[in-house]
Amino acid sequence: VVVATASIEPFTETLEALGTAKANESVVITPTLEERVVDIFFEDGDAVSKDQVLVKLDDGEVRYLLAEASALLREQQKQFDRIRKLAKNNSTSRSRLDEEQGLLEIARAKVAHLKAQLRDYTIRAPFAGILGTRQISTGAVVDSDTVITTLDDTTTIKLDFTVPEAYLGVMKNGMTVSARSLAYPDRNFDGLVTAISSRVDPDTRTLMIRAQIPNPDLLLKPGMLLTVNLVKDRSQSLIIPEEAVILEKDKKFALVVTAENTVEKKEIVTGRRSPGKIEVISGLNAGHRVVIEGITRVRTGTSVNVVETREAPRLSG
C-alpha cells in the first residue's frame, strides 16, 4: 500500500467572488462656462500632477474687466484715505466716511469676484493621475456639457464585490483579499478590505464589500472584472488526503497502518475541504499513517507492505 502521514498544517479558508475594479479617484473634466479654447497642454494618456494646467480658455474679456475694476479700486482707496483724513479733523461727517468705506468694500469684492471668475478660464487637474483621450481641439467653443477628457488615479484600485449574508459575522475591515485577472493569469493582486456596506440587499441577500489594492505598476484598469479570494479564516488543522476517506452510509472511516504494519479501521469526523485534502476533526492524531492507495485490497487486522509514504501537502482553501 501507499500511505500518507496525517499532519498539522495551516488551513486557510477563503471565499471566492467576482469584483469590479474602480479608480481610487475618477472624474470627467468639463469646463464651468461657455468659451473658446485657446491652448491645450496635454496629450492622450498623459500622467499629470495635481493642479497641472490642462486647457486655457479665452479670458480676454474678463482680464479687461479685472483691470478696469482694479483701477476703480485704487481710485476708491485714494478717495477713502482722503475722506478718512478729513474725518479725523472733523472736516467731514462720519456718515460720509461710512459711505466711502462701503464703496471701497464693494470695489474690493468686485475685484475678488473677477479674480475668482478668471480662474475658471484655466482648467487644471484636480488630482494626480492618468488622463484619458482628448475630446476637444484648439479653437472649439466649449460649455459645461462638453467633455474635455477623463482623469483617473489608479495607483490604488477600489474593488467592489458582494458576499452572501451568511458571511456577515466574519467580515471586518483589514481582512486580506487576493484578486486575479484574466489579463494576468500568473499574478495575484493583494489588498485589504476597507469598507463593509451597512445594508444587506433584500433581493439577493448579499453584502457589498470594498477592498483597496495597491497598483503601483498601473496594470489594473477601472472596469476590469477580477476574481476575488477573501481570506475568511486561518487556523492549524489536522489534514489527510481526500482519497484516504472511506464512505460507508452516513459514516466516514480511514485505514490506519500501525507500527507493526497492520491495518486498523478508524471512524473519523471530517470538517472543511480543499481540493484533494480534508480536515479531520476527530478519530486521528498527527503522525498516523493512513492508506491512500491499495484500500480495496486490505482488511482490518491484515499485515501490509508499505511501499511509499507521502507527506500530506499543505492545505489551503
DRENKOLSE-471104 format. One line per 5 residues: number of its first residue (from 1); their letters; for each residue x, y, z of C-alpha. Coordinates in steps of 0.1 Angstrom, whole numbers. Layout:
BEGIN
NUM = A = X Y Z  ...
//
This chain:
BEGIN
1 = VVVAT = 0 0 0  9 37 -3  3 57 29  2 94 38  10 109 72
6 = ASIEP = -17 129 89  -2 162 99  -10 196 114  -9 222 87  -22 258 83
11 = FTETL = -57 258 69  -67 290 50  -104 291 43  -112 316 15  -144 329 -2
16 = EALGT = -144 334 -39  -163 363 -55  -163 385 -86  -155 421 -83  -153 452 -105
21 = AKANE = -122 474 -104  -127 512 -99  -102 540 -98  -93 554 -64  -104 588 -78
26 = SVVIT = -121 594 -111  -136 625 -128  -148 637 -161  -131 670 -169  -155 697 -181
31 = PTLEE = -155 735 -182  -178 755 -160  -186 782 -186  -190 787 -223  -159 800 -241
36 = RVVDI = -134 793 -269  -103 771 -263  -71 789 -270  -45 764 -257  -43 727 -248
41 = FFEDG = -14 714 -227  -19 677 -226  -19 646 -249  -39 614 -247  -29 592 -217
46 = DAVSK = -6 618 -201  3 614 -164  -4 647 -147  2 661 -113  -23 679 -91
51 = DQVLV = -32 715 -103  -13 709 -136  -28 732 -164  -47 712 -190  -67 738 -210
56 = KLDDG = -68 776 -213  -100 793 -224  -102 828 -239  -101 851 -209  -95 884 -227
61 = EVRYL = -128 900 -217  -125 890 -180  -90 903 -179  -102 937 -193  -130 938 -167
66 = LAEAS = -105 929 -139  -81 956 -150  -109 981 -150  -121 970 -116  -86 971 -102
71 = ALLRE = -82 1007 -114  -115 1017 -98  -104 1000 -66  -72 1021 -65  -92 1053 -70
76 = QQKQF = -117 1043 -44  -89 1035 -19  -74 1070 -25  -108 1086 -20  -114 1067 12
81 = DRIRK = -80 1077 25  -87 1114 18  -121 1113 35  -106 1095 65  -81 1123 70
86 = LAKNN = -109 1149 67  -129 1129 93  -101 1130 117  -100 1167 115  -138 1169 118
91 = STSRS = -139 1184 83  -165 1159 71  -193 1138 86  -190 1103 99  -217 1092 75
96 = RLDEE = -196 1103 46  -167 1082 58  -190 1052 62  -203 1057 27  -168 1058 12
101 = QGLLE = -159 1027 32  -189 1009 18  -179 1019 -17  -144 1006 -11  -156 972 1
106 = IARAK = -178 969 -30  -148 977 -52  -127 951 -34  -155 925 -37  -158 931 -74
111 = VAHLK = -121 926 -79  -121 894 -59  -151 881 -79  -134 888 -112  -102 870 -100
116 = AQLRD = -123 840 -90  -140 841 -123  -107 843 -141  -96 811 -125  -124 793 -143
121 = YTIRA = -108 800 -176  -77 779 -167  -87 742 -163  -64 722 -141  -61 686 -129
126 = PFAGI = -79 683 -96  -56 654 -85  -26 635 -99  -35 607 -123  -37 594 -158
131 = LGTRQ = -57 613 -185  -80 597 -210  -83 606 -246  -86 643 -256  -122 652 -268
136 = ISTGA = -116 688 -279  -94 709 -302  -79 743 -301  -105 769 -313  -135 749 -303
141 = VVDSD = -162 766 -283  -170 745 -251  -196 747 -224  -205 729 -192  -218 699 -213
146 = TVITT = -185 695 -232  -163 666 -221  -126 676 -223  -111 643 -211  -112 619 -181
151 = LDDTT = -88 617 -152  -82 586 -131  -60 580 -101  -52 542 -104  -22 540 -81
156 = TIKLD = -48 523 -58  -77 503 -71  -110 501 -53  -125 467 -57  -162 463 -51
161 = FTVPE = -177 428 -47  -206 410 -29  -206 382 -4  -236 361 9  -251 375 41
166 = AYLGV = -241 343 59  -206 357 60  -216 389 77  -204 377 111  -168 372 99
171 = MKNGM = -164 402 77  -143 430 91  -121 458 79  -85 448 74  -92 414 61
176 = TVSAR = -68 402 33  -80 398 -2  -62 384 -33  -75 392 -67  -67 377 -101
181 = SLAYP = -74 389 -137  -76 370 -169  -52 396 -183  -25 385 -159  -33 348 -151
186 = DRNFD = 0 342 -133  -2 372 -109  -21 379 -77  -30 414 -66  -32 416 -28
191 = GLVTA = -52 442 -8  -73 448 23  -110 452 30  -116 489 37  -154 492 38
196 = ISSRV = -184 470 45  -219 480 35  -243 489 63  -271 471 44  -279 437 30
201 = DPDTR = -296 437 -4  -330 422 3  -333 408 -32  -300 390 -34  -293 386 3
206 = TLMIR = -257 398 -3  -235 423 12  -214 449 -7  -177 448 3  -150 473 -9
211 = AQIPN = -113 465 -8  -83 486 -18  -55 471 -38  -21 488 -44  -15 492 -81
216 = PDLLL = 20 508 -84  26 493 -119  -8 506 -131  -16 471 -145  -52 471 -133
221 = KPGML = -76 494 -151  -110 507 -140  -138 484 -151  -118 452 -151  -135 421 -138
226 = LTVNL = -115 404 -111  -118 371 -93  -115 378 -56  -103 354 -29  -112 367 6
231 = VKDRS = -93 351 34  -121 341 58  -102 322 84  -67 309 92  -62 280 116
236 = QSLII = -40 250 123  -58 218 113  -51 180 111  -53 171 75  -52 139 53
241 = PEEAV = -55 134 16  -91 131 5  -85 97 -11  -79 82 24  -115 88 34
246 = ILEKD = -139 57 31  -176 64 30  -200 39 45  -236 50 46  -235 81 68
251 = KKFAL = -201 74 84  -166 80 74  -135 59 81  -98 58 74  -74 28 73
256 = VVTAE = -45 34 97  -13 14 94  2 7 129  38 5 138  36 -33 133
261 = NTVEK = 24 -27 97  -11 -40 104  -43 -22 94  -68 -6 118  -101 9 106
266 = KEIVT = -109 41 124  -141 61 123  -134 98 117  -152 131 117  -142 154 89
271 = GRRSP = -145 192 85  -136 216 58  -124 205 24  -99 218 -1  -92 202 -35
276 = GKIEV = -76 168 -27  -74 174 10  -97 172 40  -97 184 76  -100 157 103
281 = ISGLN = -118 169 135  -116 137 154  -106 100 151  -70 105 141  -39 120 155
286 = AGHRV = -9 138 139  16 111 127  -10 85 119  -3 67 86  -34 64 65
291 = VIEGI = -38 42 34  -43 62 2  -36 35 -24  -45 -1 -21  -75 5 1
296 = TRVRT = -97 -21 -17  -71 -49 -12  -67 -47 26  -89 -57 55  -88 -47 92
301 = GTSVN = -60 -67 110  -41 -78 79  -5 -71 75  6 -48 47  38 -38 30
306 = VVETR = 42 0 28  59 7 -4  57 45 -2  50 71 25  39 106 13
311 = EAPRL = 37 137 33  2 154 32  6 186 12  -1 219 27  -38 226 28
316 = SG = -51 259 15  -88 267 9
//
